[in-house]
Amino acid sequence: VEEYLDIDASLVRGEGSFLLRVRGDSMIDAQIADGDLAVVRPQQTAENGDIVVAMLDGEATLKRFYRERGQVRLQPENPRLEPIILTAADGELALVGKVTGIIRCLEP
């Protein structure tokens, strides 16, 4: 837990939903910027094109999800970055949840 925030419940829908602070610019072309708060609905499944939070090597990553030809592609929305390709040999992908919204603070 980084901090506690008082947020209107209408912004965070879905049982068990939580906020995750975004670090980095991997999703900048999806208008998700460093420092934004991602609203995450916990779930272990995703549809192609969903923006998800997944655990990789003990760290959370926020990427667009695609299942294709027996592998999973976690696609950043930044043309400078390469996708993460996971095959069955890499083991099971741990999906944390689906991003359902973004909260942005304009002033620190």
Residue pairs with C-beta under 8 A, 6 or more apart in sequence:
2 21
5 19
5 37
7 19
7 103
11 39
11 101
11 103
12 18
12 19
12 39
12 101
13 39
13 41
13 100
14 41
14 100
16 41
16 42
17 39
17 40
17 41
17 42
17 97
17 100
18 39
18 40
18 42
19 37
19 38
19 39
19 40
19 103
20 37
20 38
20 40
20 53
20 60
20 62
21 35
21 36
21 37
21 38
22 32
22 33
22 34
22 35
22 36
22 37
22 38
22 62
23 34
24 34
25 33
25 34
25 78
26 61
26 62
26 63
26 76
26 77
26 78
26 81
27 51
27 62
27 63
27 64
27 76
27 77
27 78
28 77
28 78
29 77
29 78
29 79
30 51
30 64
30 77
31 102
32 38
32 51
32 62
32 77
32 99
32 102
33 104
35 104
35 105
36 102
36 103
36 104
37 102
37 103
37 104
37 105
38 53
38 62
38 99
38 101
38 102
39 99
39 100
39 101
39 102
39 103
40 53
40 96
40 97
40 98
40 99
40 100
41 97
41 98
41 100
42 96
42 97
43 95
43 97
43 98
44 95
45 95
46 52
46 65
46 95
46 98
47 65
48 65
48 66
48 67
48 68
49 64
49 65
49 66
50 64
50 65
50 98
50 99
51 62
51 63
51 64
51 65
51 98
51 99
52 62
52 63
52 64
52 65
52 74
52 95
52 96
52 97
52 98
52 99
53 60
53 61
53 62
53 95
53 96
53 97
53 98
53 99
54 60
54 61
54 63
54 65
54 74
54 93
54 94
54 95
54 96
55 61
55 94
55 96
56 74
56 84
56 93
60 96
61 74
61 84
62 99
63 74
63 75
63 76
63 83
63 84
64 74
64 75
64 76
64 77
65 72
65 73
65 74
65 75
65 95
66 72
66 73
66 74
66 75
67 73
70 87
70 88
71 85
71 86
71 87
71 88
72 85
72 86
72 93
73 83
73 84
73 85
73 86
74 83
74 84
74 85
74 86
75 83
76 82
76 83
86 93
